[in-house]
Amino acid sequence: MSKTSEERSLLVLENYIGGKFVSCRSYIDSYDPSTGEVYCKVPDSGKEEVDAAVAAAKEAFPEWSACSPEQRAKILHKLADLIEANLEEFAQAESKDQGKTITAARTVDIPRAAYNFRFFSTSMLHHTTDCSPMDHMGCLNYTIRCPVGVAGLISPWNLPLYLLTWKIAPAIAAGNTVVAKPSEMTSVTAWMLCKLMQQAGVPPGVVNIVFGSGPRAGDALVSHPEVPLVSFTGSTATAQRITERSAPYCKKLSLELGGKNPAIIFADADLDQCIETTVRSSFLNQGEVCLCTSRIYVERSIYSEFLERFVAAAKKWKTGVPSDPSSKNGALISKEHLEKVRSYIALAKSEGGIIHCGEGLDQLDLPQRNKSGYFMPTTVITGISDSSRVMQEEIFGPVTCISPFDTEDEAVARGNGVRYGLSATVWSKDVGKVHRVAQRLQAGLVWTNCWLVRDLNLPFGGMKNSGVGREGGKDSYHFFTEVKSITIKH
């Protein structure tokens, strides 16, 4: 049967194994979130493809791990240069594939992907190891750090290239080889990255990328006996499955999971700065960022002023076609995800919550071809109990809930009253209060009077159900290496 012209025009991705592109027997449809149409075919890889990628990575490991850190750094720098040289092409692809605005892809995602390679290529050169003389025993003890082997890396769909490179860069800089699995919903920029590997001088087998779903490709990767280490970013439910599947092999795990992040706003906050930043922290990237603010607690004396001003600012946060430079938000990732986010708003309404703007109230003005896209306006809810699923579960959309509080102790208790502990923000001009509250909040990252100010040297990760382990400058180096103690008798 001949293919239709539409089928012929679809982008068809291939796995990248052992330095070569390899086609797959079956494929998954990938949609353009802004139109709701299939535009890409992604390999539906399983055990066979993962086995081939792990074998290629294992074969490449001895030579790659024996390279000097400087040799590896040179190659990572070249990869960064190549991403920057192709920045516009990558940005267009990321926006189309994920639904985010072209502005976000151009100014945040792709530059950060290049910087990840640049940062880890140099940071790995500056770590030192310990030495401990024991003269009374006639011994000298010292430590070395060795690469672990084949690293299994699984990255999510919200910041596709940004978070994939956050894992690949430190893994290969430390001398490991990798098998990576991006989300099947956002695989295009990972496939484009594969095309740059050879140009950058990455030896065959050092980076292998296998495309496919979590239950097939992901499961085969995390349960593979020859993959001693797994770094995963995604949902808590998937992480529980990964933990179970990798337990028989005692793998090293780094799990960066969901968040239900609070903002605590005291009466003495600089409201102009606070509202501008908190609108951004609630709705950036359609709210599809694990660090987004989804619970806002405001001291009662300023609650009504804050709410009025916040809703007015949220209404100005334009949701529209990703290619429009005036759009602040694009489309959500998928039809299923849009329905899930909408279900939380329906639940809030059924529980007596008040919708101040957004879903069900504000109509989006979209061109005809985008009417079937997965768009949702920024939505602000009040009047919801802390025990509601709306306040307890990660929604991962352009939705935030606002609630008043009376005392510092109450604010901290409510901020901590969920199973997640990824990030939090605190707004106050009182330095003592800022320090006190930051120390009491159960979160891996606390920003005060700002949000998402990131230094890649700092540890990144969460507490409670928001994950296990940390990654960042020193932390990634420790995670992607094993420490060995050596004692020399002299």
C-alpha positions in Angstrom: 0.0 0.0 0.0 1.5 3.4 -0.9 2.0 6.0 1.8 -0.1 9.2 1.7 1.8 12.4 1.2 1.1 13.3 4.8 2.7 10.1 6.0 5.7 10.8 3.7 6.1 14.3 5.2 6.3 13.1 8.8 9.6 13.3 10.5 10.8 9.8 11.3 13.4 9.5 14.1 16.0 6.7 14.5 17.9 5.3 17.5 21.5 6.3 17.8 23.5 3.2 18.8 27.3 2.7 18.6 27.7 5.9 16.6 25.2 5.0 13.9 21.5 5.7 13.3 19.5 2.5 13.4 15.8 2.2 12.3 13.2 0.5 14.5 10.5 -2.1 13.6 7.7 -0.1 15.2 7.0 3.6 15.9 5.0 5.8 18.3 3.1 8.9 17.0 4.3 12.2 18.3 2.0 15.2 18.2 2.5 18.9 17.7 0.8 20.3 20.9 -0.1 23.6 19.2 -2.2 21.9 16.5 -3.0 18.5 17.9 -1.7 16.8 14.7 0.8 14.0 14.4 4.0 15.3 12.9 6.7 12.8 13.9 7.3 9.1 14.3 9.4 8.0 17.3 11.0 4.5 17.6 9.0 2.2 19.9 12.2 0.6 21.2 12.2 -2.3 23.7 14.7 -4.8 25.2 16.4 -5.7 21.9 17.3 -2.0 21.1 18.3 -1.3 24.7 20.5 -4.4 24.8 22.3 -3.3 21.6 22.9 0.2 23.1 24.2 -1.1 26.4 26.5 -3.4 24.5 27.9 -0.5 22.5 28.3 1.6 25.6 30.0 -1.2 27.5 32.4 -1.7 24.6 33.3 2.0 24.4 33.8 2.4 28.2 37.4 1.2 28.6 38.9 3.6 26.0 36.7 6.6 27.0 37.3 6.2 30.7 41.0 6.0 30.0 41.0 9.4 28.3 42.3 12.3 30.3 39.6 14.7 31.7 41.2 17.4 29.5 40.6 15.3 26.3 37.0 14.7 27.3 36.5 18.4 28.2 37.6 19.4 24.7 34.9 17.2 23.1 32.2 18.6 25.5 33.2 22.1 24.6 32.9 21.3 20.9 29.4 19.9 21.5 28.5 23.2 23.2 29.8 25.2 20.3 27.8 23.1 17.8 24.6 23.5 19.8 25.1 27.3 19.8 25.9 27.3 16.1 22.6 25.6 15.5 20.6 27.4 18.2 17.8 28.6 16.0 17.2 25.2 14.4 17.1 23.6 17.9 14.8 26.3 19.3 12.3 25.9 16.5 12.3 22.1 16.9 11.9 22.3 20.7 9.0 24.7 20.5 7.2 22.6 17.9 7.8 19.4 19.7 7.0 20.5 23.3 4.5 23.3 22.8 6.6 25.9 24.7 7.0 29.3 23.2 9.8 29.9 20.7 11.0 32.7 23.0 11.5 30.2 25.9 13.2 27.7 23.7 15.5 30.4 22.2 16.4 32.2 25.4 16.3 29.4 28.1 16.2 25.8 26.9 18.8 25.7 24.1 21.4 28.1 25.6 21.2 26.1 28.9 21.7 22.8 27.0 24.9 24.3 25.5 26.0 25.6 28.9 25.5 22.2 30.6 28.2 20.8 28.3 30.4 23.8 28.9 30.0 23.9 32.7 30.6 20.2 33.3 33.5 20.0 30.9 35.4 22.4 33.1 34.0 21.7 36.5 35.2 18.1 36.3 38.8 19.4 36.0 38.7 21.1 39.4 37.7 18.3 41.8 40.4 17.1 44.2 40.6 13.9 46.2 41.6 13.2 49.8 44.9 12.1 51.2 45.5 10.9 54.8 49.0 9.9 56.0 49.3 7.4 58.8 53.0 7.7 59.7 52.7 5.7 62.9 51.5 2.7 60.7 54.0 3.5 57.9 51.1 4.0 55.5 49.7 6.6 53.2 46.0 6.5 52.4 44.5 8.3 49.4 41.3 8.2 47.4 40.6 8.2 43.7 37.3 8.6 41.9 36.6 6.2 39.1 33.8 6.3 36.5 31.0 3.8 37.3 30.4 2.3 33.8 27.3 2.5 31.6 24.9 5.2 32.9 21.2 4.9 32.2 19.7 8.4 31.8 15.9 9.0 31.6 14.8 12.6 31.0 11.3 14.2 30.9 9.2 16.1 28.3 9.0 19.5 30.0 12.5 20.7 29.3 13.7 18.1 26.8 17.2 19.1 25.7 17.9 21.1 28.8 17.4 18.2 31.2 18.9 15.5 28.8 22.1 17.4 28.6 22.1 18.1 32.4 22.5 14.3 32.7 24.7 13.4 29.6 27.3 16.2 30.2 28.5 15.2 33.8 28.1 11.5 33.0 30.5 11.5 30.0 32.7 14.2 31.5 33.4 11.9 34.4 34.4 9.1 32.0 31.2 7.0 31.9 29.4 6.0 28.7 25.7 6.4 28.5 22.4 5.0 27.2 19.8 7.8 27.4 16.1 7.6 26.9 14.3 10.9 26.3 10.5 11.2 26.7 8.7 9.6 23.7 6.6 12.8 23.5 9.6 15.1 23.0 12.4 13.2 21.2 13.3 15.5 18.3 16.1 17.7 19.8 17.7 14.6 21.3 17.8 13.1 17.8 19.3 16.3 16.5 21.9 16.2 19.2 22.9 12.7 18.0 23.8 14.3 14.6 26.3 16.5 16.3 28.1 13.7 18.2 30.4 12.6 15.4 31.2 16.3 14.4 32.2 17.0 18.0 34.5 13.9 18.1 32.4 11.8 20.5 33.7 8.2 19.9 31.1 5.7 18.8 29.3 4.1 21.7 30.1 6.8 24.3 26.6 8.3 23.9 23.7 6.1 22.8 20.1 7.3 22.6 17.2 4.9 22.5 13.8 6.3 21.9 10.5 4.8 23.2 8.1 4.6 26.1 8.8 4.1 29.8 7.1 0.7 30.1 9.1 -0.7 27.2 12.4 1.1 26.6 12.7 2.7 30.1 11.9 -0.6 31.9 14.5 -2.5 29.8 17.1 0.2 30.6 16.6 0.4 34.4 16.4 -3.3 34.9 19.5 -4.1 32.7 22.2 -5.9 34.7 25.0 -4.1 32.9 23.7 -0.6 33.8 25.0 0.1 37.4 23.7 3.7 37.6 20.4 5.4 36.8 19.6 9.1 36.8 15.9 9.9 36.3 13.8 13.0 36.2 10.0 12.6 36.2 7.1 11.5 38.3 7.2 10.0 41.8 5.1 7.0 40.6 7.6 6.1 37.8 10.5 6.5 40.3 8.9 3.9 42.6 8.8 1.5 39.7 12.4 2.3 38.8 13.5 1.7 42.4 11.8 -1.7 42.4 13.2 -2.8 39.0 16.8 -1.7 39.9 16.8 -3.1 43.5 18.0 -6.6 42.6 21.1 -5.1 41.1 21.9 -2.5 43.9 22.2 0.3 41.3 23.1 3.9 42.2 20.0 6.0 41.8 19.5 9.7 41.4 15.8 10.5 41.3 14.6 14.1 40.7 10.8 14.0 41.1 7.7 16.1 41.4 7.0 19.2 43.5 4.0 21.0 45.0 6.0 24.1 45.8 4.8 26.8 48.2 5.4 30.5 48.1 5.1 32.1 51.5 4.5 35.9 51.3 4.7 38.0 54.4 3.1 41.4 54.8 6.4 43.3 54.5 7.2 41.8 51.1 8.1 44.1 48.2 4.7 43.4 46.4 5.7 44.8 43.0 8.7 42.5 42.7 6.9 39.6 44.5 3.8 39.6 42.2 5.9 39.9 39.0 8.1 37.0 40.1 5.3 34.8 41.5 3.3 35.1 38.3 6.3 33.9 36.5 7.1 31.2 39.0 3.5 29.9 38.8 3.0 29.9 35.0 6.4 29.7 33.3 6.5 27.1 30.5 2.7 26.5 30.9 3.4 25.6 34.6 5.2 22.5 33.3 8.3 23.0 35.5 8.9 20.8 38.6 9.9 24.0 40.4 6.8 26.0 39.6 4.8 27.6 42.5 1.5 25.9 42.8 0.5 27.0 46.4 0.7 30.6 47.4 0.2 31.5 51.1 -0.2 35.2 51.8 -0.3 36.9 55.2 -3.9 37.9 55.9 -3.3 41.7 56.2 -2.2 41.9 52.5 -4.3 39.0 51.2 -7.0 40.9 49.4 -4.6 43.4 47.8 -2.2 40.6 46.7 -5.1 38.5 45.2 -6.5 41.4 43.2 -3.1 42.4 41.9 -2.0 38.8 41.2 -5.1 38.0 39.2 -4.8 41.2 37.2 -1.1 40.2 36.4 -2.1 36.6 35.6 -4.6 37.8 33.1 -1.9 39.7 31.2 0.3 36.5 31.0 -0.6 35.8 27.4 -1.3 32.2 26.3 -1.1 31.8 22.5 0.6 30.3 19.5 4.2 29.3 20.4 5.7 31.1 17.4 4.1 34.4 18.4 6.8 36.5 20.2 4.1 38.1 22.4 3.0 34.7 23.8 4.3 34.0 27.3 2.8 30.4 27.4 2.3 28.0 24.5 0.4 24.7 24.5 0.5 21.9 27.1 2.3 18.7 26.1 -0.6 16.4 25.2 -4.4 16.0 25.0 -4.3 13.6 28.0 -2.3 16.0 30.1 -4.6 18.9 29.2 -7.6 16.8 30.3 -5.8 15.9 33.6 -5.1 19.5 34.4 -8.7 20.5 33.6 -9.9 17.7 35.9 -8.2 19.4 38.9 -10.1 22.7 38.1 -13.4 20.8 37.9 -12.5 19.2 41.3 -11.7 22.6 42.8 -15.1 23.9 41.6 -16.9 20.9 43.0 -15.3 21.6 46.4 -16.5 25.2 46.4 -13.3 26.8 45.1 -13.4 30.1 43.3 -11.9 30.4 39.9 -10.7 34.0 39.5 -9.4 33.7 35.9 -8.4 31.1 33.3 -10.1 27.8 32.5 -13.8 28.1 32.0 -13.7 32.0 32.3 -11.3 33.4 29.7 -11.5 32.5 26.1 -8.3 32.2 24.1 -8.0 33.9 20.8 -6.3 31.3 18.6 -6.0 31.0 14.8 -8.1 28.3 13.1 -5.3 25.8 12.7 -4.5 26.0 16.5 -8.1 25.5 17.7 -7.4 21.8 18.3 -4.1 22.5 20.1 -3.7 21.8 23.9 -3.9 25.4 25.2 -5.1 26.5 28.6 -5.2 30.1 30.0 -3.5 30.9 33.3 -5.8 29.9 36.2 -6.0 31.2 39.7 -8.0 29.4 42.4 -8.9 30.4 46.0 -11.1 28.8 48.7 -9.6 25.3 48.6 -8.8 23.3 51.7 -5.2 22.2 52.3 -6.4 18.6 52.4 -7.9 18.8 48.9 -6.2 16.8 46.1 -5.9 20.2 44.3 -3.6 21.3 47.1 -1.8 18.0 47.7 -1.0 16.6 44.2 1.2 17.9 41.5 -1.0 19.4 38.7 1.9 20.5 36.4 -0.1 23.1 34.5 -0.8 26.8 34.5 -2.7 26.6 37.7 -2.0 28.1 41.2 -4.0 28.2 44.4 -3.9 31.2 46.8 -4.7 31.0 50.5 -4.3 33.4 53.5 -2.4 32.7 56.7 -2.0 34.4 60.1 1.3 33.4 61.8 4.8 32.3 60.7 4.3 28.9 62.4 1.1 28.3 60.4 2.7 29.3 57.2 5.6 26.9 57.7 3.3 24.0 58.8 1.1 24.5 55.7 4.1 24.9 53.4 5.4 21.6 54.7 2.0 19.9 54.7 2.4 17.9 51.5 4.4 14.8 50.6 6.7 16.7 48.3 9.7 18.8 49.2 11.4 20.1 46.1 11.5 23.9 46.3 9.9 26.9 48.1 10.0 30.7 47.9 9.8 33.1 50.8 9.0 36.8 50.5 10.0 39.2 53.3 12.3 42.2 53.9 13.0 40.8 57.4 16.4 39.1 57.2 15.9 37.1 60.4 12.5 35.9 59.3 13.8 34.8 55.9 16.6 32.7 57.5 14.3 31.2 60.1 11.6 30.2 57.6 14.0 29.0 55.0 15.6 26.7 57.5 12.3 25.2 58.7 10.8 24.5 55.2 11.3 20.9 54.0 12.6 21.6 50.5 15.8 20.9 48.7 15.9 24.5 47.3 14.6 27.6 49.0 14.6 31.0 47.2 14.0 34.2 49.1 12.8 37.3 47.3 13.6 35.7 44.0 12.9 32.5 42.1 14.9 30.1 39.8 18.2 31.8 40.3 20.4 28.9 39.6 24.2 28.3 40.0 25.0 24.9 38.5 27.6 24.4 41.3 24.9 24.1 43.8 23.1 20.8 44.7 19.9 20.2 42.9 17.2 17.8 44.2 14.4 17.3 46.7 13.3 15.9 50.0 10.5 13.5 50.9 8.6 12.3 47.7 10.5 14.8 45.6 13.5 12.5 45.2 16.7 10.9 46.2 20.1 12.3 45.8 21.5 15.5 44.4 23.1 16.6 41.2 25.1 19.8 40.4 28.8 20.6 40.2 30.4 18.5 43.0 27.2 16.3 43.5 27.1 15.2 39.9 30.8 14.3 40.1 30.2 12.2 43.2 27.1 10.5 41.7 28.8 9.6 38.4 31.9 8.3 40.0 32.8 5.7 42.6 35.2 6.5 45.4 38.1 4.1 46.0 40.4 4.2 49.0 44.0 3.1 48.4 46.5 2.3 51.2 50.2 2.1 50.5 52.6 0.6 53.0 56.0 2.3 52.8 
